[in-house]
């Protein structure tokens, strides 16, 4: 853990109003309070029927089994629950599962409306996703308990337990309703939104609260790190920082780790399944939920949950594209890992003409290289509204000029792809909200 400094310190950046920050010492009494608060949260889970410890131990036990034995357990669950696939056929074996057609969000909604799902879920989640298609997720106590057990298993890899003090950096300020306040209290977390006129105040409050770990959108974690970077402020370092919902570049991740003095882990998850993959301490994004079968098919990741009864999710299309490969790392979950996660398939290509295109990951690679070369860090989104013309929106005011980025990116893309493109950089005063990658292609939307 990082050291602490006493008394009043100033936290500010640029033209922001400087505000006093009282940095707290961690003492024996505070550690006792933290432990009691953690125990209270875990007691809340038990009272709600969410047996997190039980399922976390099951996760550990299943990943400790040889693959053949683990597959036998998955086969047993399929025979027990007999879920229906997108064609309305019972799936009672792994062979039948792998041969099943993809399940789209629309088909899932139709199945639910026809009563194909057993509707035993007591907990609900709602998501519109990046396609804007509303989807309701129904979960029973055991299903939600499994999700939380997987989350606890992943966090413990970094010395954190689910239920310890969490600072969540989320996409928008919360309305502060009683239901949300109660949920955050039960989860032992506080939500921060370090953007806009109150950004410095939010970081002040975050440091004063001294969370055990940080969790949130990559862009907001980067923004919080940028606020702290210019100030020599001592604070209690979190044990880890978890980036989710948005892609993050290696240079940005290294910067966040340096500022917060903590390891940074990437999480890949969805509302439907919670955590699907989680980064281990040496950098592999392992599959971590033993009840999920994850495969890559064309432009989409397909996910099946063999333990789900409230909704039947067999070869469910995520819309994200990725490579899934095996490695020799056994530090976390499966030895299969997710590589080259590329976001929505409709946003994967940058078009120079109607027929000429290149993969949009080129922008991320070249801007990452620029940041390393110039020792600068910024967030960005590349926008395309016309053929061969690209706007790079930057959320920074610390750059001396934008022409160097424009020239660097245009030349690097031409050298890499052979295509000449036009690049224009702009400053976006609002960091980027919501789940999105680095590239937004509006020609075909």
C-alpha positions as CSV (number, residue, x, y, z in Angstrom):
1,X,0.0,0.0,0.0
2,X,1.2,3.5,-0.7
3,X,2.2,5.9,2.1
4,X,0.1,8.7,3.5
5,X,0.8,12.3,4.1
6,X,-0.7,14.4,6.9
7,X,-2.4,17.8,7.0
8,X,-3.9,19.7,4.2
9,X,-2.7,19.3,0.6
10,X,-3.7,21.0,-2.6
11,X,-5.1,19.1,-5.6
12,X,-5.5,20.9,-8.9
13,X,-4.6,21.0,-12.6
14,X,-4.4,23.7,-15.2
15,X,-7.1,26.3,-14.6
16,X,-9.1,24.2,-12.3
17,X,-9.9,25.7,-8.9
18,X,-7.6,24.2,-6.3
19,X,-9.3,22.5,-3.5
20,X,-7.9,21.2,-0.1
21,X,-7.7,17.5,0.3
22,X,-7.4,16.0,3.8
23,X,-5.4,12.8,3.5
24,X,-6.3,10.2,6.1
25,X,-4.0,7.9,8.0
26,X,-5.0,4.3,8.1
27,X,-4.9,3.2,11.7
28,X,-5.9,0.1,13.6
29,X,-9.4,1.4,14.3
30,X,-10.0,2.2,10.6
31,X,-8.8,-1.3,9.6
32,X,-11.3,-2.8,12.1
33,X,-14.1,-0.7,10.6
34,X,-13.1,-1.8,7.1
35,X,-13.2,-5.4,8.1
36,X,-16.6,-5.0,9.9
37,X,-18.0,-3.2,6.8
38,X,-16.8,-6.0,4.6
39,X,-18.4,-8.6,6.8
40,X,-21.7,-6.6,6.8
41,X,-21.7,-6.6,3.0
42,X,-21.1,-10.3,2.9
43,X,-23.9,-10.8,5.4
44,X,-26.2,-8.8,3.1
45,X,-25.4,-11.2,0.3
46,X,-26.2,-14.2,2.5
47,X,-29.5,-12.6,3.6
48,X,-30.4,-12.2,-0.1
49,X,-29.6,-15.8,-0.7
50,X,-26.4,-15.0,-2.7
51,X,-23.9,-17.6,-1.5
52,X,-20.8,-15.9,-3.0
53,X,-18.2,-17.9,-1.0
54,X,-19.8,-21.2,-2.0
55,X,-19.7,-20.4,-5.7
56,X,-16.3,-18.9,-5.6
57,X,-15.0,-22.2,-4.1
58,X,-16.9,-24.0,-6.9
59,X,-15.1,-21.8,-9.5
60,X,-11.8,-22.7,-7.9
61,X,-12.6,-26.4,-7.8
62,X,-13.8,-26.5,-11.5
63,X,-10.7,-24.8,-12.8
64,X,-8.6,-27.2,-10.8
65,X,-10.1,-30.2,-12.7
66,X,-8.6,-31.6,-15.9
67,X,-10.4,-30.4,-19.0
68,X,-12.1,-33.7,-19.6
69,X,-13.5,-33.8,-16.1
70,X,-14.7,-30.2,-16.3
71,X,-16.4,-31.0,-19.6
72,X,-18.2,-34.0,-17.9
73,X,-19.6,-31.5,-15.4
74,X,-20.8,-29.2,-18.2
75,X,-22.5,-32.2,-19.9
76,X,-24.2,-33.1,-16.7
77,X,-25.7,-29.6,-16.4
78,X,-26.9,-29.7,-20.0
79,X,-28.6,-33.0,-19.5
80,X,-30.2,-31.6,-16.3
81,X,-31.5,-28.3,-17.6
82,X,-32.0,-29.2,-21.3
83,X,-31.9,-25.6,-22.6
84,X,-33.4,-24.7,-26.0
85,X,-31.2,-23.3,-28.7
86,X,-32.1,-20.6,-31.3
87,X,-33.9,-23.2,-33.4
88,X,-36.0,-24.3,-30.4
89,X,-34.2,-27.7,-30.1
90,X,-33.1,-29.2,-26.7
91,X,-29.4,-29.1,-26.1
92,X,-28.3,-32.0,-23.9
93,X,-24.6,-32.3,-24.9
94,X,-21.6,-30.3,-25.8
95,X,-21.7,-31.7,-29.3
96,X,-25.2,-30.4,-29.8
97,X,-24.3,-27.0,-28.3
98,X,-21.4,-26.5,-30.7
99,X,-23.6,-27.4,-33.6
100,X,-26.4,-25.0,-32.5
101,X,-27.1,-21.8,-34.6
102,X,-26.2,-18.4,-33.1
103,X,-28.7,-16.8,-30.9
104,X,-29.4,-13.1,-31.6
105,X,-30.8,-10.5,-29.1
106,X,-34.0,-10.4,-31.2
107,X,-34.5,-14.2,-31.1
108,X,-33.8,-14.1,-27.3
109,X,-36.6,-11.5,-26.9
110,X,-38.9,-13.6,-29.0
111,X,-38.2,-16.7,-26.9
112,X,-38.9,-14.8,-23.7
113,X,-42.1,-13.4,-25.0
114,X,-43.3,-16.9,-26.0
115,X,-42.5,-18.2,-22.6
116,X,-39.6,-20.4,-23.7
117,X,-37.6,-19.1,-20.7
118,X,-38.7,-20.5,-17.4
119,X,-39.1,-17.1,-15.9
120,X,-37.8,-18.2,-12.5
121,X,-35.5,-15.2,-12.2
122,X,-35.9,-13.0,-9.1
123,X,-33.2,-10.5,-10.1
124,X,-33.3,-8.5,-13.3
125,X,-30.9,-6.4,-15.4
126,X,-31.6,-4.3,-18.4
127,X,-29.3,-3.3,-21.2
128,X,-29.6,-1.6,-24.5
129,X,-26.1,-2.6,-25.6
130,X,-24.2,-0.8,-28.3
131,X,-26.8,-1.8,-30.9
132,X,-29.6,0.1,-29.0
133,X,-31.6,-3.1,-28.8
134,X,-33.2,-3.3,-25.3
135,X,-32.6,-6.7,-23.6
136,X,-33.9,-7.8,-20.2
137,X,-31.7,-10.2,-18.3
138,X,-33.4,-12.5,-15.8
139,X,-31.5,-14.2,-13.0
140,X,-32.3,-16.5,-10.2
141,X,-30.4,-16.3,-6.8
142,X,-28.1,-19.1,-7.8
143,X,-27.3,-17.6,-11.2
144,X,-26.5,-14.2,-9.7
145,X,-24.6,-16.0,-6.9
146,X,-22.4,-17.7,-9.5
147,X,-21.7,-14.4,-11.3
148,X,-20.6,-12.8,-8.0
149,X,-18.6,-15.9,-7.1
150,X,-16.7,-15.5,-10.4
151,X,-16.1,-11.8,-9.6
152,X,-14.8,-12.6,-6.1
153,X,-12.5,-15.3,-7.6
154,X,-11.1,-12.7,-10.1
155,X,-10.6,-10.0,-7.5
156,X,-8.8,-12.3,-5.1
157,X,-6.1,-12.8,-7.7
158,X,-5.1,-9.2,-6.9
159,X,-5.7,-9.5,-3.1
160,X,-9.1,-7.9,-3.1
161,X,-12.4,-9.5,-1.9
162,X,-15.8,-8.7,-3.3
163,X,-17.4,-6.5,-0.6
164,X,-14.4,-4.5,0.3
165,X,-14.4,-0.8,-0.3
166,X,-14.9,0.0,-4.0
167,X,-14.6,3.3,-5.8
168,X,-16.6,3.0,-9.0
169,X,-15.9,5.5,-11.8
170,X,-19.0,5.3,-14.0
171,X,-20.3,6.8,-17.2
172,X,-22.7,9.4,-15.7
173,X,-23.6,10.9,-12.4
174,X,-26.2,8.9,-10.6
175,X,-29.6,10.4,-9.8
176,X,-29.2,9.6,-6.2
177,X,-32.5,7.7,-5.8
178,X,-33.1,5.7,-2.7
179,X,-32.9,2.4,-4.6
180,X,-29.5,3.3,-6.0
181,X,-28.2,4.6,-2.7
182,X,-29.3,1.4,-1.0
183,X,-27.6,-0.7,-3.6
184,X,-24.3,1.1,-3.3
185,X,-24.5,0.9,0.4
186,X,-25.0,-2.9,0.3
187,X,-22.2,-3.3,-2.2
188,X,-19.9,-1.1,0.0
189,X,-19.1,1.3,-2.9
190,X,-19.2,4.9,-3.8
191,X,-19.6,6.2,-7.4
192,X,-17.4,9.0,-8.7
193,X,-17.6,10.9,-12.0
194,X,-14.3,12.9,-12.4
195,X,-15.3,15.1,-15.3
196,X,-16.7,18.6,-15.7
197,X,-16.6,21.4,-13.1
198,X,-16.7,19.0,-10.2
199,X,-13.9,16.7,-11.4
200,X,-11.3,17.9,-8.8
201,X,-13.9,17.6,-6.0
202,X,-14.7,14.1,-7.0
203,X,-11.0,13.1,-7.0
204,X,-10.6,14.8,-3.6
205,X,-13.5,12.7,-2.2
206,X,-12.1,9.6,-3.8
207,X,-8.7,10.0,-2.1
208,X,-10.3,10.8,1.2
209,X,-12.5,7.7,1.0
210,X,-9.3,5.6,0.4
211,X,-10.9,2.7,-1.5
212,X,-9.4,-0.8,-1.5
213,X,-9.8,-0.9,-5.3
214,X,-11.0,1.2,-8.2
215,X,-13.4,-0.1,-10.8
216,X,-14.8,1.6,-13.9
217,X,-14.7,2.9,-17.4
218,X,-11.2,3.0,-18.9
219,X,-11.7,6.6,-20.1
220,X,-12.7,7.8,-16.7
221,X,-9.9,6.0,-14.9
222,X,-7.5,7.6,-17.4
223,X,-9.1,11.0,-16.7
224,X,-8.7,10.5,-12.9
225,X,-5.1,9.6,-13.4
226,X,-4.5,12.7,-15.5
227,X,-5.9,14.9,-12.7
228,X,-3.6,13.4,-10.2
229,X,-0.5,13.3,-12.4
230,X,0.5,16.9,-12.1
231,X,0.2,17.0,-8.3
232,X,2.7,15.6,-5.8
233,X,-0.1,14.3,-3.6
234,X,0.4,11.3,-1.3
235,X,-2.5,8.9,-0.9
236,X,-3.3,5.4,0.1
237,X,-2.8,3.3,-3.1
238,X,-5.6,0.9,-4.0
239,X,-4.6,-2.7,-4.2
240,X,-5.8,-2.9,-7.9
241,X,-7.5,-0.9,-10.6
242,X,-10.0,-2.7,-12.9
243,X,-10.8,-1.3,-16.3
244,X,-14.0,-2.3,-17.9
245,X,-16.5,-1.5,-20.7
246,X,-14.0,0.3,-23.0
247,X,-10.8,-0.7,-24.7
248,X,-7.6,0.5,-23.2
249,X,-4.1,0.8,-24.8
250,X,-1.0,-0.5,-23.1
251,X,0.5,3.0,-22.7
252,X,-2.7,4.2,-21.1
253,X,-2.8,1.2,-18.7
254,X,0.9,1.8,-17.8
255,X,0.1,5.4,-17.0
256,X,-2.9,4.6,-14.8
257,X,-0.8,2.0,-12.9
258,X,2.1,4.5,-12.4
259,X,-0.2,7.2,-11.1
260,X,-2.2,5.0,-8.7
261,X,0.8,2.8,-7.8
262,X,-1.3,-0.3,-8.3
263,X,-1.6,-3.1,-10.9
264,X,-4.2,-2.6,-13.6
265,X,-6.4,-5.4,-14.8
266,X,-8.7,-5.5,-17.9
267,X,-12.1,-7.0,-17.5
268,X,-14.2,-8.2,-20.4
269,X,-17.8,-8.7,-19.4
270,X,-21.4,-8.1,-20.4
271,X,-24.7,-7.4,-18.6
272,X,-26.0,-10.9,-19.7
273,X,-23.0,-12.8,-18.2
274,X,-21.1,-10.4,-16.0
275,X,-17.3,-11.3,-16.2
276,X,-16.3,-13.4,-19.2
277,X,-12.6,-12.8,-19.2
278,X,-10.2,-11.2,-16.7
279,X,-6.6,-10.2,-17.0
280,X,-4.1,-12.1,-14.8
281,X,-1.0,-10.5,-13.2
282,X,1.2,-11.3,-16.2
283,X,-1.1,-9.9,-18.8
284,X,-3.3,-12.7,-20.2
285,X,-7.0,-12.1,-20.5
286,X,-8.2,-15.5,-19.3
287,X,-11.7,-17.0,-19.6
288,X,-12.7,-17.1,-16.0
289,X,-16.3,-18.4,-15.7
290,X,-16.3,-22.2,-15.8
291,X,-20.0,-22.4,-16.6
292,X,-19.6,-20.4,-19.8
293,X,-18.5,-21.9,-23.1
294,X,-17.0,-19.1,-25.3
295,X,-16.0,-19.4,-28.9
296,X,-15.2,-17.0,-31.8
297,X,-17.3,-17.2,-34.9
298,X,-16.8,-14.8,-37.7
299,X,-17.6,-11.3,-36.5
300,X,-18.9,-12.3,-33.1
301,X,-18.1,-14.0,-29.9
302,X,-20.6,-16.7,-29.0
303,X,-21.3,-17.4,-25.4
304,X,-23.3,-20.2,-23.8
305,X,-24.2,-20.5,-20.2
306,X,-24.9,-24.2,-19.3
307,X,-26.0,-23.3,-15.7
308,X,-28.7,-20.8,-16.7
309,X,-32.3,-21.7,-16.3
310,X,-34.0,-18.3,-16.2
311,X,-33.1,-17.6,-19.8
312,X,-31.7,-20.0,-22.3
313,X,-28.5,-18.6,-23.7
314,X,-26.9,-21.0,-26.2
315,X,-24.4,-19.5,-28.6
316,X,-25.5,-16.0,-27.8
317,X,-24.1,-13.4,-30.1
318,X,-22.1,-10.7,-28.3
319,X,-21.4,-8.6,-31.3
320,X,-17.7,-8.2,-30.3
321,X,-15.0,-9.8,-32.4
322,X,-12.0,-11.4,-30.9
323,X,-9.4,-14.2,-31.2
324,X,-9.5,-16.9,-28.6
325,X,-6.2,-18.8,-28.2
326,X,-4.6,-21.2,-25.7
327,X,-1.5,-20.4,-23.6
328,X,0.5,-22.1,-20.9
329,X,-0.4,-19.7,-18.2
330,X,-2.3,-21.2,-15.3
331,X,-2.5,-18.2,-13.0
332,X,-6.2,-17.6,-13.5
333,X,-9.2,-19.5,-14.9
334,X,-8.8,-21.3,-18.2
335,X,-5.6,-21.5,-20.3
336,X,-7.7,-20.0,-23.1
337,X,-7.5,-16.2,-23.4
338,X,-9.2,-13.5,-25.4
339,X,-6.9,-11.7,-27.8
340,X,-7.5,-8.7,-30.1
341,X,-10.9,-7.7,-28.7
342,X,-12.2,-5.4,-31.4
343,X,-15.6,-4.2,-30.3
344,X,-18.7,-4.1,-32.5
345,X,-18.3,-5.7,-35.9
346,X,-20.0,-2.8,-37.6
347,X,-17.3,-0.4,-36.4
348,X,-14.3,-2.5,-37.3
349,X,-13.3,-1.0,-40.7
350,X,-12.2,2.4,-41.8
351,X,-13.2,3.1,-45.4
352,X,-11.0,5.0,-47.8
353,X,-13.4,4.4,-50.7
354,X,-16.5,2.2,-51.1
355,X,-14.2,-0.8,-51.8
356,X,-10.9,0.2,-50.1
357,X,-10.7,-0.2,-46.4
358,X,-8.4,-1.1,-43.5
359,X,-8.9,-2.3,-40.0
360,X,-9.6,0.4,-37.5
361,X,-7.2,-1.1,-35.0
362,X,-4.5,0.7,-37.0
363,X,-5.6,4.0,-35.4
364,X,-5.2,2.6,-31.9
365,X,-1.8,1.1,-32.7
366,X,-0.4,4.3,-34.2
367,X,-1.8,6.6,-31.6
368,X,-0.4,4.3,-28.9
369,X,3.0,4.5,-30.6
370,X,2.7,8.3,-30.7
371,X,2.0,8.5,-27.0
372,X,5.0,6.3,-26.2
373,X,7.2,8.3,-28.6
374,X,6.2,11.7,-27.3
375,X,5.7,10.7,-23.6
376,X,2.1,12.0,-23.6
377,X,-1.1,10.4,-22.6
378,X,-4.6,11.3,-23.8
379,X,-8.0,9.7,-24.5
380,X,-9.4,9.8,-28.0
381,X,-12.1,8.6,-30.4
382,X,-11.6,8.4,-34.1
383,X,-14.8,9.5,-36.1
384,X,-15.5,8.8,-39.8
385,X,-18.3,10.5,-41.5
386,X,-17.0,10.4,-45.1
387,X,-14.7,8.2,-47.2
388,X,-11.0,8.8,-46.4
389,X,-11.7,11.6,-43.9
390,X,-11.1,11.0,-40.2
391,X,-11.5,13.2,-37.2
392,X,-9.7,12.4,-34.0
393,X,-11.4,13.9,-30.9
394,X,-8.9,14.3,-28.1
395,X,-9.8,14.9,-24.4
396,X,-6.7,16.9,-23.5
397,X,-5.6,20.5,-23.4
398,X,-1.9,19.7,-22.6
399,X,-0.7,19.3,-26.2
400,X,1.3,22.1,-27.8
401,X,-0.2,21.6,-31.2
402,X,-2.5,19.1,-33.0
403,X,-0.7,19.2,-36.4
404,X,2.0,16.8,-35.3
405,X,-0.6,14.2,-34.4
406,X,-2.4,14.7,-37.7
407,X,0.8,14.4,-39.7
408,X,2.1,11.4,-37.7
409,X,-1.2,9.4,-38.0
410,X,-1.7,10.1,-41.7
411,X,1.9,9.2,-42.5
412,X,1.8,6.1,-40.3
413,X,-1.5,4.8,-41.8
414,X,-0.1,5.4,-45.3
415,X,3.1,3.5,-44.5
416,X,1.1,0.7,-42.9
417,X,-1.8,0.3,-45.4
418,X,-0.7,2.2,-48.5
419,X,-3.8,4.4,-48.3
420,X,-3.6,8.2,-48.2
421,X,-6.1,9.6,-45.7
422,X,-7.1,13.0,-44.3
423,X,-6.8,13.5,-40.6
424,X,-8.1,16.4,-38.5
425,X,-7.7,16.6,-34.7
426,X,-10.1,18.4,-32.4
427,X,-10.4,19.0,-28.7
428,X,-13.4,17.4,-27.0
429,X,-14.1,19.1,-23.7
430,X,-16.2,16.1,-22.6
431,X,-14.4,12.8,-22.0
432,X,-16.2,9.9,-23.7
433,X,-19.2,8.4,-22.1
434,X,-20.6,5.0,-22.4
435,X,-19.4,1.7,-23.8
436,X,-17.5,2.4,-27.0
437,X,-14.2,1.6,-28.7
438,X,-11.8,4.0,-30.3
439,X,-13.5,4.0,-33.6
440,X,-16.9,5.2,-34.7
441,X,-17.8,4.7,-38.3
442,X,-20.9,6.5,-39.4
443,X,-20.9,6.0,-43.1
444,X,-22.9,2.8,-43.0
445,X,-25.0,3.5,-39.9
